[in-house]
């Protein structure tokens, strides 16, 4: 139990206060009102996470994926920037914490200011759509060139086989 307690203490982010929840075998991580601009690395056994009243604008994809035993989360009063980078947080909150999603309000960009994150639609994440097709086009052209190369190779092999049959036939005569 002492070893478990030490690993929990070591895993506690320096900018937060952690408290063992005793019998429930989990940790309460209080990072509220710390002027945080990024979500710190969190202990895997976090059951309660308080991130409210900070300067968080987005959460990097995957940053919260390890929190499998999370039961309570507070993310309100952060200036969320609701562009395409907020999509990870929106989808994660939809799966894990509907109450937190309901309290997350967009601060920027201007068209979605003061709009709840849960009401954001794909159209409002329009700036992201431009990021996707470029990569898709790169893959499309690469694949097209590979397919064309494969077809040309097959045609050359077929032609070589046909030519070799004619050559064998002529040699036999």
C-alpha positions as CSV (number, residue, x, y, z in Angstrom):
1,X,0.0,0.0,0.0
2,X,2.9,2.4,0.8
3,X,4.4,1.7,-2.7
4,X,1.0,2.3,-4.3
5,X,0.7,5.6,-2.4
6,X,4.3,6.7,-3.5
7,X,3.6,6.0,-7.2
8,X,0.4,8.0,-6.9
9,X,2.3,10.9,-5.3
10,X,5.0,10.8,-7.9
11,X,2.4,10.8,-10.7
12,X,0.7,13.8,-9.3
13,X,1.3,16.9,-11.6
14,X,3.3,19.6,-9.9
15,X,0.7,22.2,-10.7
16,X,-2.1,20.2,-9.0
17,X,-3.2,18.8,-5.7
18,X,-3.8,15.1,-5.5
19,X,-5.7,13.3,-2.8
20,X,-6.0,9.5,-2.4
21,X,-9.6,8.4,-2.2
22,X,-8.8,5.5,0.1
23,X,-11.0,2.5,-0.3
24,X,-12.1,3.3,-3.8
25,X,-8.5,2.9,-5.0
26,X,-8.3,6.1,-7.0
27,X,-7.1,9.7,-6.9
28,X,-8.7,13.1,-6.8
29,X,-6.7,15.5,-9.0
30,X,-7.5,19.2,-8.3
31,X,-6.0,21.4,-11.0
32,X,-8.7,24.1,-10.7
33,X,-7.8,27.8,-10.7
34,X,-4.1,27.3,-11.5
35,X,-3.9,29.4,-14.7
36,X,-3.1,26.3,-16.7
37,X,-2.8,26.6,-20.4
38,X,-2.2,22.9,-21.0
39,X,-3.6,19.7,-19.4
40,X,-0.8,18.2,-17.3
41,X,0.2,14.5,-17.4
42,X,-2.4,12.8,-15.1
43,X,-2.2,9.6,-13.0
44,X,-3.9,6.7,-14.7
45,X,-6.0,6.0,-11.6
46,X,-7.6,9.5,-11.5
47,X,-11.3,9.2,-10.4
48,X,-12.0,12.9,-10.0
49,X,-10.5,15.5,-12.1
50,X,-11.0,19.2,-11.6
51,X,-9.7,21.5,-14.5
52,X,-12.2,24.3,-14.1
53,X,-11.3,28.0,-14.0
54,X,-8.0,27.8,-16.0
55,X,-6.8,29.1,-19.3
56,X,-7.2,25.9,-21.3
57,X,-8.1,26.5,-24.9
58,X,-7.9,22.9,-26.2
59,X,-6.7,19.4,-25.3
60,X,-4.2,17.5,-27.4
61,X,-5.6,14.3,-28.9
62,X,-5.0,11.3,-26.7
63,X,-4.2,13.4,-23.6
64,X,-7.2,12.0,-21.6
65,X,-7.3,8.5,-23.1
66,X,-5.6,6.8,-20.2
67,X,-8.2,7.9,-17.6
68,X,-10.2,4.7,-17.6
69,X,-11.5,5.0,-14.0
70,X,-12.7,8.6,-14.2
71,X,-16.0,9.2,-12.5
72,X,-16.1,13.0,-12.1
73,X,-14.8,15.7,-14.3
74,X,-15.1,19.5,-14.2
75,X,-13.9,21.6,-17.2
76,X,-16.1,24.7,-17.0
77,X,-14.8,28.3,-17.0
78,X,-12.0,27.8,-19.6
79,X,-11.7,29.9,-22.7
80,X,-12.2,27.0,-25.2
81,X,-11.1,27.7,-28.7
82,X,-13.7,25.8,-30.7
83,X,-12.0,25.2,-34.0
84,X,-11.1,21.8,-35.4
85,X,-8.6,21.2,-32.6
86,X,-11.4,21.0,-30.1
87,X,-12.9,17.9,-31.8
88,X,-11.0,15.4,-29.7
89,X,-12.3,17.0,-26.4
90,X,-15.8,17.2,-27.8
91,X,-15.9,13.5,-28.8
92,X,-14.1,12.4,-25.6
93,X,-16.6,14.3,-23.4
94,X,-19.6,12.9,-25.3
95,X,-18.3,9.4,-24.4
96,X,-17.1,10.1,-20.8
97,X,-18.8,13.1,-19.2
98,X,-22.0,14.6,-20.6
99,X,-22.3,17.1,-17.7
100,X,-18.9,18.5,-18.4
101,X,-19.7,18.7,-22.1
102,X,-22.9,20.7,-21.2
103,X,-20.9,23.2,-19.2
104,X,-18.0,23.7,-21.8
105,X,-18.6,27.0,-23.6
106,X,-16.7,28.3,-26.6
107,X,-14.7,31.5,-26.2
108,X,-13.3,31.7,-29.8
109,X,-13.6,31.9,-32.8
110,X,-16.1,34.8,-33.0
111,X,-18.9,32.9,-34.9
112,X,-19.2,30.3,-32.0
113,X,-18.4,32.6,-29.1
114,X,-20.6,31.7,-26.0
115,X,-22.0,28.6,-27.8
116,X,-21.9,25.4,-25.8
117,X,-19.4,22.9,-27.1
118,X,-22.0,20.1,-27.3
119,X,-24.0,22.1,-29.9
120,X,-21.1,22.5,-32.2
121,X,-21.7,21.0,-35.7
122,X,-19.3,19.9,-38.4
123,X,-20.1,23.1,-40.4
124,X,-18.8,25.2,-37.5
125,X,-15.5,23.3,-37.6
126,X,-15.2,24.5,-41.2
127,X,-11.6,25.6,-40.9
128,X,-10.6,22.0,-40.4
129,X,-12.1,20.7,-43.6
130,X,-9.4,22.4,-45.5
131,X,-6.8,20.4,-43.6
132,X,-8.1,17.0,-44.7
133,X,-8.5,17.0,-48.5
134,X,-4.8,18.0,-49.0
135,X,-3.6,14.9,-47.3
136,X,-6.3,12.8,-49.1
137,X,-5.2,14.2,-52.4
138,X,-1.6,13.3,-51.6
139,X,-2.6,9.7,-50.9
140,X,-4.8,9.7,-54.1
141,X,-2.0,10.8,-56.4
142,X,0.5,8.4,-54.7
143,X,-2.0,5.5,-55.1
144,X,-2.9,6.5,-58.7
145,X,0.8,6.4,-59.6
146,X,1.3,3.0,-57.9
147,X,-1.7,1.6,-59.7
148,X,-0.6,2.9,-63.0
149,X,2.9,1.5,-62.4
150,X,1.4,-1.9,-61.6
151,X,-0.8,-1.9,-64.8
152,X,2.2,-0.9,-67.0
153,X,4.3,-3.7,-65.4
154,X,1.5,-6.2,-66.1
155,X,1.2,-5.1,-69.7
156,X,4.9,-5.3,-70.2
157,X,5.0,-8.8,-68.7
158,X,2.1,-10.0,-70.8
159,X,3.8,-8.5,-74.0
160,X,7.1,-10.2,-73.1
161,X,5.3,-13.6,-72.6
162,X,3.5,-13.2,-75.9
163,X,6.7,-12.2,-77.7
164,X,8.6,-15.1,-76.2
165,X,5.9,-17.6,-77.4
166,X,6.2,-16.2,-80.9
167,X,10.0,-16.5,-80.7
168,X,9.7,-20.1,-79.5
169,X,7.3,-21.0,-82.3
170,X,9.5,-19.4,-84.9
171,X,12.6,-21.3,-83.5
172,X,10.7,-24.6,-83.7
173,X,9.8,-24.0,-87.4
